Amino acid sequence: MPAAVHLVLRDADPNGIVVATRDNWTGIAYALPAEDFTRLPIALEKPGVYCLLGVDENDENGAPVIYLGEADAVANRLRSGHSQLARLDVSWKRIVIFTSQADDLHKGHVRWLEAELVDRARAGARVRLTNAEKRMSRPNLPEHDSVFVQAFLTNMLTLYPLLGVNAFQETPAHDAGSTDGVLNREILTFPLEGADRARGRVSANGFTLLAGSTLRRHRTESFSHAAQRQLQILEDSELLETIDENWLELKADIEVTSSSLAAVLVAGRSASGPESWRTASGQKLKEFLD
């Protein structure tokens, strides 16, 4: 369905302060440079959820990280010496905040939203989450509040990608009836002894490794930094299960940026995705896409 959204660039700069709303919705989002958090408007002295977007200073390629939080008064929470903003190992770049223009969000709502976003970020396994809690408890909400907050979340998830946040995107589901060729249709295998359970498919934003795929536990020096980061995210998200001393098993579908990154994760060493992944007929992915 079409989604009507409104974006206001306060500084006529998409990298500056951006305000986002939707038709027929009380919510409002603010995205701004982390160093400008003192410019948060008085309108944000109310309940809301926020995420801090940054890069890992210990990673030579600046791996993305995210922190998720909630507060009764978001602006005050961020101005009063937030412990995450004081970290030396992370350079925070942007802050994205959601609250309501109608004062219809309360503490139970924002706690529920925070817990849901943490779970979605871990399940998506796209960026490293710096929240300490592996799983967060949700408050018990009355039915009308539950319906309200789920609808509020749906609107948030529409706006997040427009504000530079992709941590909550769901892994594309396999559609056996798709007419988009290899996209969503052709299941690929990995011809490596012990990795015969590895399965994947090309997806719109990269490559999806399917649940049940095997990943080698022992890695060579050619195992890339990008693969090491992705593996750490998978471990933090508790998406890996040990099979034996040589292999791990992926517990859920995950989307990575390329078939080659998926191949490296499976093989535990440098590998070319287009050369490694095979169709059911044994054809290389490279040949199948040509």
Residue pairs with C-beta under 8 A, 6 or more apart in sequence:
3 22
3 158
4 22
4 23
5 20
5 21
5 22
5 158
5 159
5 162
6 20
6 21
6 22
6 23
7 18
7 19
7 20
7 162
8 18
8 19
8 20
9 16
9 17
9 18
10 16
10 17
10 18
10 19
11 17
15 33
16 32
16 33
16 36
17 30
17 31
17 32
17 33
17 36
17 39
18 29
18 30
18 31
18 32
18 163
19 28
19 29
19 30
20 28
20 29
20 30
20 31
20 159
20 162
20 163
21 27
21 28
21 29
21 101
22 155
22 158
22 159
25 152
25 155
26 100
26 101
26 102
26 104
27 98
27 99
27 100
27 101
27 152
27 155
27 156
28 43
28 98
28 99
28 100
28 101
29 96
29 97
29 98
29 156
29 159
29 163
30 40
30 41
30 44
30 95
30 96
30 97
31 94
31 95
31 96
31 97
31 163
31 164
32 39
32 40
32 94
32 95
33 93
33 94
33 95
34 52
34 53
34 54
34 85
34 92
34 93
34 94
34 95
37 78
37 79
37 85
37 95
38 79
40 74
40 75
40 78
40 79
40 97
41 75
42 75
43 99
43 101
44 73
44 74
44 75
44 97
44 99
45 73
45 74
45 75
45 76
46 72
46 73
46 74
46 99
46 100
46 103
46 105
47 70
47 71
47 72
47 73
47 74
47 99
47 100
47 105
47 106
47 107
47 109
47 110
48 70
48 71
48 74
48 97
48 98
48 99
48 100
48 105
48 110
49 68
49 69
49 70
49 74
49 97
49 98
49 99
49 110
49 113
49 114
49 117
50 68
50 69
50 70
50 71
50 74
50 77
50 78
50 95
50 96
50 97
50 98
51 66
51 67
51 68
51 69
51 95
51 96
51 117
51 165
51 167
52 66
52 67
52 69
52 84
52 85
52 92
52 94
52 95
53 64
53 65
53 66
53 92
53 93
53 94
53 95
53 96
53 164
53 165
54 64
54 65
54 66
54 67
54 90
54 91
54 92
54 93
55 62
55 63
55 64
55 65
55 90
55 91
55 93
56 62
56 63
56 64
56 65
56 89
56 90
56 128
57 88
57 89
57 90
57 91
58 89
59 225
59 229
60 225
61 225
61 226
62 91
63 127
63 128
63 229
64 127
64 128
65 90
65 127
65 128
65 129
65 130
66 121
66 127
66 128
66 129
66 130
66 165
66 167
67 84
67 129
67 130
67 131
68 114
68 117
68 118
68 121
68 129
68 131
69 77
69 82
69 84
69 114
70 110
70 111
70 113
70 114
71 77
71 78
71 110
72 107
74 97
74 99
78 85
78 95
84 90
84 92
84 130
85 92
87 130
90 130
94 164
96 160
96 163
96 164
96 165
98 113
98 156
98 159
99 105
100 152
104 148
105 152
108 139
108 141
108 145
109 141
109 145
109 148
109 149
109 152
111 138
111 139
112 138
112 139
112 141
112 149
113 149
113 152
113 153
113 156
114 136
115 136
115 137
115 138
116 138
116 153
117 168
118 129
118 131
118 133
118 135
118 136
119 135
119 136
120 167
120 168
120 170
121 127
121 129
121 167
121 168
122 129
122 134
122 236
122 237
122 238
122 239
123 237
123 239
123 252
124 167
124 168
124 169
124 170
124 171
124 254
124 255
125 230
125 233
125 234
125 237
125 239
125 254
126 166
126 167
126 169
126 233
126 255
127 166
127 167
127 233
128 229
128 232
128 233
128 236
129 167
129 236
129 237
134 238
141 149
157 168
160 166
160 167
160 168
161 169
169 205
169 255
171 203
171 208
171 252
171 253
171 254
171 255
172 184
172 203
172 204
172 205
172 208
172 255
173 253
174 184
174 187
174 201
174 208
174 210
174 253
175 184
175 185
176 185
178 184
178 185
182 201
182 202
182 288
182 289
183 201
183 202
183 203
183 204
184 201
184 203
185 201
186 201
186 202
186 279
186 280
186 288
187 199
187 200
187 201
187 210
187 280
188 199
188 200
188 201
188 202
188 259
188 277
188 278
188 279
188 285
189 196
189 198
189 199
189 277
189 278
189 280
190 196
190 198
190 199
190 200
190 263
190 266
190 267
190 276
190 277
190 278
191 276
191 278
192 198
192 266
192 267
192 276
194 214
194 216
194 246
194 247
195 214
195 215
195 216
195 247
195 266
195 267
196 214
197 212
197 213
197 214
197 249
198 209
198 213
198 214
198 215
198 266
199 209
199 210
199 212
199 213
200 207
200 208
200 209
200 210
200 213
200 259
200 262
200 277
201 207
201 208
201 210
202 208
202 259
202 285
202 289
203 255
205 255
205 257
206 255
206 256
206 257
206 258
206 259
206 261
207 255
207 256
207 257
207 258
207 259
207 261
207 262
207 273
208 253
208 254
208 255
208 256
209 250
209 253
209 254
209 255
209 256
209 262
209 265
209 266
210 250
210 253
211 250
211 251
211 252
211 253
212 249
212 250
213 249
213 250
213 266
214 243
214 247
214 248
214 249
214 250
214 266
215 231
215 240
215 247
215 248
215 249
215 250
215 265
215 266
215 268
216 246
216 247
216 248
216 266
216 267
216 268
216 269
217 242
217 245
217 246
217 247
217 248
217 268
218 246
218 268
219 268
219 269
220 268
220 269
220 270
222 269
222 270
223 264
223 268
223 269
223 270
224 261
224 264
224 270
226 257
226 261
226 264
227 261
227 264
227 265
230 256
230 261
230 265
231 265
234 240
234 250
234 254
238 251
239 250
239 251
239 252
239 254
240 248
240 249
240 250
240 251
241 248
241 249
241 251
242 248
242 249
243 249
256 262
256 265
258 273
259 273
259 274
259 276
259 277
259 285
260 271
260 272
260 273
260 274
261 273
262 273
262 277
263 271
263 272
263 273
263 276
263 277
264 270
264 271
267 276
273 285
274 284
274 285
274 286
274 289
275 284
275 285
275 286
276 284
276 285
277 284
277 285
278 284
278 285
279 285
279 288
